[in-house]
């Protein structure tokens, strides 16, 4: 029997957050079917034991290595029957949901998001409004693609100076009311619901990214295939944010590395040399000495 929703939660040393997240997932209400896959990326905090003890209904995959966020999500997607572009099992769910372990869902969130995408077949991806612990908007839940121009406006401060300007404020869509439903370039991988047909068309996440950027890249490929991406603030989800990455010394570097990979993959061919040079210099300044190795020896996959 085909499920409506397959939920993948990638965990790394966030046991208590994961437990709360799973409690809210299994308290969900509404007429829909779902399966939860937890992929643990070699945690050392007892996360695996907690899931086994308290949530036997979860399909738990305990990875022996921390291969990163897209790696873990791809492990979960494969467990649900998503192999790669053109290779999807007949019984794979109608939607896949990437969900962070540091999220907490209201009881009707999953049902309402499934219903939303059922009613709007043009949507390839949808995400809700994410709010932080203090109740403020998680700005990453609605994004513009970090093109060279958009990134420039953001990182030199023009987006902060003119947040209501549609050109300067596109990085985090700050020109739009947080309670306004709007088509966006991408929602964040903390809660990213993707239509089965999209995965069948474009394949899985690009594991060249370790953390950050893989959700933007997936959305870019899905939009290029003709689907729309929607920010739907009528559903509100709590997001602690960076519960795992704040423990990782790699996190800051991986953010800038992700920006380099995304730029090379999608914009390098159309960027004039002088702008290309400025972009590399900016990334080198932000990413530090390790970024030089990435610049000299590109690791970005250009095959997807």
C-alpha positions as CSV (number, residue, x, y, z in Angstrom):
1,X,0.0,0.0,0.0
2,X,1.4,3.4,-1.0
3,X,1.9,5.8,1.9
4,X,1.0,9.5,1.7
5,X,4.1,10.7,3.4
6,X,7.6,9.4,4.2
7,X,9.4,11.4,6.9
8,X,13.2,11.4,7.1
9,X,14.8,12.7,10.2
10,X,18.7,12.9,10.2
11,X,20.1,13.0,13.7
12,X,23.5,13.7,15.1
13,X,23.8,14.0,18.9
14,X,20.5,15.7,19.5
15,X,18.8,13.0,21.5
16,X,16.5,15.1,23.6
17,X,15.4,17.3,20.7
18,X,14.8,14.1,18.6
19,X,12.7,12.6,21.3
20,X,10.5,15.7,21.5
21,X,10.3,15.9,17.7
22,X,9.2,12.3,17.5
23,X,6.6,12.8,20.2
24,X,5.0,15.6,18.2
25,X,5.2,13.6,14.9
26,X,3.4,10.6,16.5
27,X,0.8,13.0,18.0
28,X,-0.2,14.0,14.5
29,X,-3.9,14.1,13.6
30,X,-5.7,13.8,10.3
31,X,-6.6,11.3,7.6
32,X,-3.3,10.4,6.1
33,X,-0.7,7.6,6.2
34,X,3.0,8.1,7.0
35,X,6.2,6.3,7.9
36,X,9.1,7.7,9.9
37,X,12.7,6.9,9.1
38,X,15.4,8.1,11.5
39,X,18.9,8.0,10.2
40,X,21.4,8.5,13.0
41,X,24.8,9.8,11.8
42,X,27.0,8.0,14.3
43,X,25.8,9.8,17.4
44,X,27.5,9.3,20.7
45,X,24.8,10.6,23.0
46,X,22.5,7.6,23.2
47,X,20.2,8.8,20.4
48,X,20.0,5.3,18.8
49,X,19.1,3.6,22.1
50,X,16.5,6.2,22.9
51,X,14.7,5.6,19.6
52,X,14.8,1.9,20.0
53,X,13.4,2.1,23.5
54,X,10.7,4.7,23.1
55,X,9.8,4.6,19.4
56,X,9.8,1.0,18.1
57,X,7.5,2.0,15.3
58,X,10.3,4.1,13.7
59,X,12.4,2.6,10.9
60,X,15.8,3.3,12.5
61,X,19.0,3.3,10.5
62,X,22.2,3.6,12.6
63,X,25.0,4.8,10.3
64,X,28.5,4.0,11.4
65,X,29.8,7.2,9.9
66,X,28.7,10.8,9.9
67,X,28.4,11.3,6.2
68,X,26.7,14.6,6.4
69,X,23.1,15.9,6.0
70,X,22.5,15.0,2.4
71,X,24.1,11.6,2.9
72,X,21.8,10.8,5.8
73,X,18.7,12.0,4.0
74,X,19.6,10.0,0.9
75,X,19.9,6.9,3.1
76,X,16.4,7.6,4.4
77,X,15.0,8.3,0.9
78,X,16.4,5.0,-0.4
79,X,14.8,3.2,2.6
80,X,11.5,4.7,1.4
81,X,12.0,3.5,-2.1
82,X,13.5,6.5,-3.8
83,X,16.6,5.3,-5.6
84,X,17.5,8.1,-8.1
85,X,16.2,9.9,-11.1
86,X,13.9,7.5,-13.0
87,X,14.3,4.8,-10.4
88,X,11.5,5.0,-7.8
89,X,9.7,2.0,-6.3
90,X,6.0,1.6,-7.0
91,X,5.2,1.8,-3.3
92,X,7.4,4.8,-2.5
93,X,5.3,7.5,-0.7
94,X,3.5,10.3,-2.6
95,X,5.6,12.8,-0.7
96,X,8.9,12.8,1.1
97,X,9.5,15.2,4.0
98,X,12.9,16.2,5.2
99,X,12.5,17.1,8.9
100,X,15.1,18.3,11.4
101,X,15.2,16.7,14.8
102,X,15.0,20.1,16.5
103,X,11.5,20.8,15.2
104,X,8.3,20.5,17.0
105,X,5.0,20.1,15.1
106,X,1.5,21.1,15.9
107,X,-0.9,18.1,15.6
108,X,-2.4,19.1,12.3
109,X,0.8,20.2,10.5
110,X,1.6,17.1,8.5
111,X,-2.0,16.6,7.4
112,X,-2.4,20.2,6.3
113,X,0.8,20.2,4.4
114,X,-0.2,17.0,2.6
115,X,-3.6,18.4,1.8
116,X,-2.1,21.6,0.5
117,X,0.1,19.8,-2.0
118,X,-2.8,17.5,-3.0
119,X,-4.9,20.5,-3.8
120,X,-2.1,22.2,-5.8
121,X,-0.5,19.8,-8.2
122,X,1.9,22.5,-9.6
123,X,3.8,22.5,-6.3
124,X,6.9,20.4,-6.3
125,X,8.1,21.6,-2.8
126,X,6.3,23.2,0.1
127,X,7.4,24.4,3.5
128,X,5.6,26.0,6.5
129,X,6.5,29.0,8.6
130,X,9.3,28.2,11.0
131,X,9.6,30.1,14.2
132,X,12.6,30.2,16.6
133,X,12.5,29.6,20.3
134,X,11.8,33.3,20.9
135,X,8.8,33.3,18.5
136,X,10.6,35.2,15.8
137,X,10.7,34.0,12.2
138,X,13.4,31.6,11.1
139,X,14.5,33.6,8.0
140,X,15.8,30.6,6.3
141,X,12.4,29.1,5.8
142,X,11.9,31.2,2.7
143,X,14.8,31.9,0.5
144,X,16.0,33.3,-2.8
145,X,18.7,31.5,-4.6
146,X,22.2,32.9,-3.7
147,X,23.0,34.2,-7.2
148,X,26.1,36.4,-7.3
149,X,24.0,39.5,-7.2
150,X,21.7,38.3,-4.4
151,X,24.6,37.1,-2.3
152,X,26.4,40.5,-2.9
153,X,23.4,42.5,-1.7
154,X,23.1,40.3,1.4
155,X,26.7,40.1,2.5
156,X,27.6,43.7,2.0
157,X,24.7,44.8,4.1
158,X,22.3,46.2,1.5
159,X,19.7,43.6,2.4
160,X,19.8,44.7,6.0
161,X,19.7,48.4,5.1
162,X,16.8,48.0,2.6
163,X,14.9,44.9,3.8
164,X,11.7,45.9,2.1
165,X,13.3,46.3,-1.3
166,X,12.6,43.3,-3.6
167,X,16.0,43.4,-5.2
168,X,18.1,43.8,-2.1
169,X,16.0,41.7,0.2
170,X,15.7,38.6,-1.9
171,X,18.1,36.4,0.1
172,X,15.7,36.0,2.9
173,X,12.6,37.4,1.1
174,X,12.4,40.1,3.8
175,X,10.3,42.3,1.5
176,X,7.3,39.9,2.0
177,X,5.0,39.7,5.0
178,X,6.0,36.6,7.1
179,X,2.3,35.7,7.2
180,X,1.9,36.0,3.4
181,X,1.9,32.8,1.3
182,X,4.4,33.3,-1.5
183,X,6.2,31.4,-4.2
184,X,9.9,31.3,-3.3
185,X,13.1,29.8,-4.7
186,X,13.6,27.4,-1.8
187,X,12.3,26.5,1.6
188,X,14.7,25.2,4.2
189,X,15.6,21.5,4.7
190,X,14.5,21.6,8.3
191,X,10.9,21.1,6.9
192,X,10.9,20.5,3.2
193,X,8.1,18.4,1.7
194,X,8.8,17.2,-1.8
195,X,6.5,15.5,-4.4
196,X,7.4,12.0,-5.4
197,X,7.4,12.9,-9.1
198,X,10.0,15.6,-8.5
199,X,12.4,13.1,-6.9
200,X,11.8,10.7,-9.8
201,X,12.6,13.5,-12.2
202,X,15.8,15.0,-10.7
203,X,17.1,12.4,-8.3
204,X,18.3,12.5,-4.8
205,X,20.3,15.2,-2.8
206,X,23.8,16.0,-4.0
207,X,26.2,14.5,-1.4
208,X,29.0,16.8,-2.5
209,X,27.5,19.1,0.1
210,X,28.1,18.1,3.7
211,X,25.7,20.4,5.4
212,X,24.0,23.6,4.1
213,X,23.2,24.2,0.5
214,X,21.9,20.8,-0.4
215,X,18.3,21.9,0.1
216,X,18.9,25.0,-2.1
217,X,20.5,22.8,-4.8
218,X,17.5,20.3,-4.7
219,X,15.0,23.2,-5.0
220,X,17.1,24.7,-7.9
221,X,16.9,21.4,-9.8
222,X,13.3,20.9,-9.1
223,X,12.3,24.4,-10.2
224,X,14.4,23.9,-13.3
225,X,12.3,20.8,-14.0
226,X,9.2,23.0,-14.1
227,X,7.8,22.7,-10.5
228,X,6.9,25.5,-8.1
229,X,8.1,26.0,-4.5
230,X,5.8,27.5,-1.9
231,X,6.2,29.0,1.5
232,X,2.9,28.3,3.4
233,X,2.8,30.3,6.7
234,X,-0.7,29.1,7.6
235,X,1.1,26.1,9.2
236,X,3.6,27.1,11.9
237,X,6.4,24.8,13.2
238,X,8.8,25.5,16.0
239,X,12.5,25.2,15.1
240,X,15.3,25.4,17.7
241,X,17.9,25.7,14.9
242,X,21.5,24.6,14.8
243,X,20.9,22.2,17.7
244,X,23.5,19.9,16.1
245,X,25.6,22.2,14.0
246,X,26.4,24.5,17.0
247,X,28.4,21.5,18.3
248,X,30.4,21.1,15.1
249,X,33.6,23.0,14.5
250,X,33.1,22.2,10.8
251,X,29.8,24.0,10.5
252,X,31.0,27.6,9.7
253,X,33.4,26.3,7.1
254,X,30.9,24.0,5.6
255,X,28.5,26.9,5.1
256,X,31.0,28.8,3.0
257,X,32.1,25.6,1.2
258,X,28.4,25.0,0.3
259,X,28.2,28.5,-1.2
260,X,31.2,27.7,-3.3
261,X,29.8,24.4,-4.5
262,X,26.4,25.9,-5.3
263,X,28.0,28.8,-7.2
264,X,30.3,26.6,-9.2
265,X,27.5,24.2,-10.0
266,X,24.9,26.7,-11.1
267,X,26.4,30.1,-11.9
268,X,30.1,29.8,-12.8
269,X,29.5,29.3,-16.5
270,X,27.6,32.5,-16.8
271,X,29.7,34.7,-14.5
272,X,32.2,37.1,-16.0
273,X,35.8,36.5,-15.0
274,X,36.2,39.7,-13.0
275,X,33.1,38.9,-10.9
276,X,34.2,35.3,-10.6
277,X,37.5,36.4,-9.1
278,X,35.8,38.7,-6.6
279,X,33.5,35.8,-5.5
280,X,36.4,33.5,-4.9
281,X,38.3,36.2,-3.0
282,X,35.2,36.8,-0.8
283,X,34.8,33.1,-0.1
284,X,38.4,32.8,0.7
285,X,38.1,35.7,3.2
286,X,35.1,34.1,4.8
287,X,36.2,30.4,4.7
288,X,39.8,30.9,5.8
289,X,42.9,28.9,4.7
290,X,41.0,25.7,4.2
291,X,38.9,27.3,1.5
292,X,42.0,27.7,-0.7
293,X,42.2,23.9,-1.0
294,X,38.5,23.8,-2.1
295,X,39.1,26.6,-4.6
296,X,42.2,24.8,-6.0
297,X,40.6,21.3,-6.1
298,X,36.9,21.6,-6.8
299,X,34.7,18.9,-5.3
300,X,31.4,20.0,-6.5
301,X,29.4,17.4,-8.5
302,X,28.2,18.9,-11.8
303,X,26.5,15.7,-13.0
304,X,23.1,16.2,-11.4
